[in-house]
């Protein structure tokens, strides 16, 4: 009898402890669930001053690049101005409406209710998504639009003179493009050139050793060597309106470029 009573007391205590533990687990699960479901109050939509103009140079399948200006307005409308460089001097203008995704991180641009572009919104920068979603790798840097870009960034700079030589405006004109990720790409008129660069105070710039493709140029008029040498000798730069001046250590101008821009 005593043994039976003792067993009953133990079972009662065990049941009470289990019920308490289950209640604690249930409370913890509810709290965890509530934490997951809580909305993020610090989204791009609510925390950033995202309205304004953004500038970039996008890749182009049948031209040298698309110079783009995207203006995001506070009335849920937007406009784009674009130039297809090397193909046309015309500025193409489009207008439409946009809305935010449910997380407040991306804006979805539409024309006549058709989605034409998606952008991830960050501090003073937006990143355009591709047709299949986010673009990864080094290519992503070519789809960045900046609200307050440095004057040297994201422009297709066409050379007008290099090392004192006036550039013939025929064939492939020597050119450079400085991306915000510290990479510079271009062509001397025949081969493709690329290097790393860093910008410092007082518009000083350092360009690393330039690498080049090994195409046989034949009778093609080109400035591969002159442009490569000028890049590595450059110590500072100056942008005046739509012109870029590269200067050596003596502040002598060693190359001049001009870009077609959208103000």
C-alpha positions as CSV (number, residue, x, y, z in Angstrom):
1,X,0.0,0.0,0.0
2,X,2.8,2.4,0.9
3,X,4.6,1.5,-2.3
4,X,1.5,2.2,-4.4
5,X,1.1,5.6,-2.7
6,X,4.7,6.5,-3.2
7,X,4.5,5.6,-6.9
8,X,1.4,7.7,-7.3
9,X,3.1,10.7,-5.7
10,X,6.2,10.3,-8.0
11,X,4.0,10.1,-11.1
12,X,2.1,13.2,-10.0
13,X,5.2,15.2,-9.5
14,X,6.7,14.0,-12.9
15,X,3.5,15.0,-14.7
16,X,3.5,18.4,-13.1
17,X,7.1,19.0,-14.0
18,X,6.5,17.9,-17.6
19,X,3.5,20.2,-17.9
20,X,5.5,23.1,-16.6
21,X,8.3,22.3,-19.1
22,X,5.8,21.9,-22.0
23,X,4.4,25.3,-21.0
24,X,7.8,26.9,-21.0
25,X,8.7,25.3,-24.3
26,X,5.4,26.5,-25.8
27,X,6.1,30.1,-24.5
28,X,9.6,30.0,-26.0
29,X,8.3,28.8,-29.3
30,X,5.6,31.5,-29.3
31,X,8.2,34.2,-28.6
32,X,10.5,32.8,-31.2
33,X,7.7,32.8,-33.7
34,X,6.8,36.3,-32.8
35,X,10.4,37.5,-33.3
36,X,10.5,36.0,-36.8
37,X,7.2,37.6,-37.8
38,X,8.1,41.0,-36.5
39,X,8.5,43.4,-39.4
40,X,11.8,45.1,-40.1
41,X,11.3,48.8,-39.2
42,X,14.6,49.8,-40.7
43,X,14.1,49.1,-44.4
44,X,15.5,51.0,-47.4
45,X,12.0,52.4,-47.9
46,X,11.7,53.8,-44.4
47,X,15.3,54.6,-43.5
48,X,17.0,56.0,-46.6
49,X,16.6,59.3,-48.5
50,X,16.3,57.3,-51.7
51,X,14.6,59.9,-53.9
52,X,16.7,61.7,-56.4
53,X,18.9,61.0,-59.5
54,X,21.2,58.0,-59.9
55,X,23.9,57.7,-62.7
56,X,25.6,54.7,-64.2
57,X,27.1,53.1,-67.3
58,X,25.4,49.8,-68.1
59,X,26.6,47.0,-70.5
60,X,25.1,46.9,-74.0
61,X,24.9,44.0,-76.4
62,X,25.1,46.1,-79.6
63,X,26.8,49.3,-78.5
64,X,29.7,50.5,-76.3
65,X,27.6,51.1,-73.2
66,X,24.4,52.7,-72.0
67,X,24.8,56.0,-70.2
68,X,21.9,56.1,-67.8
69,X,20.3,58.6,-65.5
70,X,17.4,57.2,-63.3
71,X,15.3,59.6,-61.3
72,X,13.2,58.3,-58.4
73,X,10.5,60.7,-57.4
74,X,8.5,60.8,-54.1
75,X,5.1,60.4,-55.9
76,X,5.9,56.8,-56.9
77,X,6.9,57.7,-60.4
78,X,10.3,57.5,-62.1
79,X,12.0,58.5,-65.3
80,X,15.1,57.3,-67.2
81,X,17.3,59.1,-69.7
82,X,19.7,56.9,-71.7
83,X,22.2,57.2,-74.5
84,X,23.4,54.2,-76.5
85,X,27.1,55.2,-76.8
86,X,28.8,54.5,-80.1
87,X,25.4,54.0,-81.7
88,X,23.4,57.2,-81.4
89,X,23.6,60.6,-79.8
90,X,19.9,60.6,-79.1
91,X,18.7,60.7,-75.4
92,X,15.9,58.3,-74.9
93,X,13.4,59.2,-72.2
94,X,11.0,56.8,-70.5
95,X,8.6,57.4,-67.6
96,X,6.6,55.1,-65.4
97,X,5.5,54.1,-61.9
98,X,7.3,52.1,-59.2
99,X,6.3,50.2,-56.1
100,X,8.3,48.6,-53.2
101,X,8.5,44.9,-52.6
102,X,7.0,43.6,-49.4
103,X,10.3,43.8,-47.6
104,X,10.9,47.5,-48.5
105,X,14.3,46.7,-50.0
106,X,13.7,46.8,-53.7
107,X,11.8,49.0,-56.1
108,X,9.9,47.5,-59.1
109,X,9.6,49.8,-62.1
110,X,6.7,49.5,-64.5
111,X,5.5,51.0,-67.7
112,X,1.8,50.3,-68.5
113,X,1.7,47.7,-65.7
114,X,4.6,45.8,-67.2
115,X,7.7,45.3,-65.1
116,X,10.7,46.8,-66.9
117,X,13.4,46.8,-64.1
118,X,14.1,46.0,-60.5
119,X,16.6,47.8,-58.3
120,X,18.0,47.0,-54.8
121,X,18.1,50.2,-52.9
122,X,21.1,51.0,-50.7
123,X,22.7,54.1,-49.2
124,X,23.3,56.5,-52.2
125,X,23.4,53.5,-54.5
126,X,21.0,51.2,-56.3
127,X,21.8,47.9,-58.0
128,X,19.9,46.9,-61.1
129,X,18.8,43.2,-61.2
130,X,19.0,41.1,-64.4
131,X,16.2,39.3,-66.0
132,X,16.9,36.2,-63.8
133,X,17.5,38.1,-60.6
134,X,20.6,39.5,-58.9
135,X,23.7,39.8,-60.9
136,X,26.8,38.4,-59.1
137,X,30.5,38.7,-59.5
138,X,32.5,41.5,-61.1
139,X,29.7,42.1,-63.6
140,X,27.6,43.5,-60.7
141,X,29.8,46.6,-60.6
142,X,28.6,47.4,-64.1
143,X,25.0,47.5,-62.9
144,X,25.5,50.0,-60.0
145,X,23.9,53.4,-60.2
146,X,25.2,56.1,-57.8
147,X,23.4,59.1,-56.4
148,X,26.5,61.1,-55.9
149,X,29.1,59.5,-58.1
150,X,32.7,60.7,-58.3
151,X,33.2,62.6,-61.5
152,X,35.5,60.0,-63.0
153,X,33.2,57.0,-62.4
154,X,30.9,55.2,-64.8
155,X,31.6,57.2,-67.9
156,X,33.0,56.0,-71.3
157,X,35.9,58.4,-71.7
158,X,37.0,58.7,-75.4
159,X,40.6,59.9,-75.9
160,X,41.2,63.1,-77.9
161,X,44.9,63.1,-77.4
162,X,47.5,60.7,-75.8
163,X,51.2,61.6,-75.1
164,X,50.8,64.7,-77.3
165,X,49.3,62.7,-80.2
166,X,45.9,63.9,-81.5
167,X,43.6,60.9,-81.9
168,X,42.1,60.1,-85.3
169,X,38.3,59.9,-84.9
170,X,37.9,56.7,-86.9
171,X,37.7,53.0,-86.2
172,X,37.8,52.1,-82.5
173,X,38.6,55.3,-80.5
174,X,40.9,54.7,-77.5
175,X,38.8,54.8,-74.4
176,X,38.7,54.1,-70.6
177,X,36.0,53.4,-68.1
178,X,36.6,53.7,-64.3
179,X,34.3,51.5,-62.2
180,X,33.6,52.3,-58.6
181,X,35.1,48.9,-57.5
182,X,38.6,50.1,-58.3
183,X,38.8,48.5,-61.8
184,X,39.5,50.4,-65.0
185,X,38.9,48.9,-68.4
186,X,39.4,50.2,-71.9
187,X,40.9,49.8,-75.3
188,X,43.8,51.4,-77.2
189,X,41.9,50.9,-80.5
190,X,43.0,47.3,-80.9
191,X,43.5,45.4,-77.7
192,X,41.5,45.4,-74.5
193,X,43.3,46.9,-71.5
194,X,42.6,46.6,-67.8
195,X,44.1,47.5,-64.4
196,X,43.4,48.3,-60.8
197,X,43.3,51.9,-59.5
198,X,43.0,53.8,-56.3
199,X,41.8,57.3,-55.7
200,X,43.3,59.5,-52.9
201,X,43.0,63.0,-51.7
202,X,43.5,66.0,-53.9
203,X,42.4,64.0,-57.0
204,X,45.6,61.9,-56.9
205,X,45.3,58.5,-58.6
206,X,47.4,55.4,-58.8
207,X,47.0,52.9,-61.6
208,X,48.6,49.5,-61.4
209,X,50.4,47.6,-64.1
210,X,48.2,47.4,-67.2
211,X,47.3,44.0,-68.6
212,X,46.3,43.6,-72.2
213,X,44.9,41.0,-74.6
214,X,47.3,39.8,-77.3
215,X,45.4,40.4,-80.5
216,X,47.5,40.9,-83.7
217,X,46.6,44.4,-84.8
218,X,48.0,44.3,-88.3
219,X,47.2,47.5,-90.2
220,X,44.7,48.7,-87.6
221,X,45.5,52.2,-86.4
222,X,45.8,51.9,-82.6
223,X,47.3,53.5,-79.5
224,X,47.6,50.4,-77.2
225,X,51.2,51.1,-76.1
226,X,50.7,54.9,-75.7
227,X,47.5,54.5,-73.6
228,X,49.0,51.8,-71.5
229,X,52.1,53.8,-70.8
230,X,50.0,57.0,-70.0
231,X,47.9,55.0,-67.6
232,X,50.8,53.8,-65.6
233,X,52.5,57.3,-65.6
234,X,49.3,59.0,-64.3
235,X,49.6,60.4,-60.8
236,X,46.6,62.8,-60.7
237,X,43.5,63.6,-62.7
238,X,41.1,66.5,-63.2
239,X,37.5,66.5,-64.6
240,X,36.3,69.8,-66.1
241,X,32.7,69.5,-67.3
242,X,32.8,66.5,-69.7
243,X,36.6,66.3,-70.1
244,X,39.1,64.2,-68.2
245,X,42.7,65.2,-67.9
246,X,45.3,62.6,-66.8
247,X,48.5,64.2,-65.4
248,X,52.0,62.8,-64.6
249,X,54.1,63.5,-61.5
250,X,55.1,67.0,-62.8
251,X,51.4,67.9,-63.4
252,X,51.9,67.8,-67.1
253,X,48.8,66.6,-69.1
254,X,49.6,63.3,-70.7
255,X,46.1,62.3,-72.0
256,X,42.8,64.1,-72.6
257,X,39.4,62.3,-72.8
258,X,35.9,63.5,-73.5
259,X,32.7,61.7,-72.4
260,X,29.1,62.0,-73.5
261,X,27.1,62.5,-70.3
262,X,23.6,63.2,-69.1
263,X,23.4,66.1,-66.7
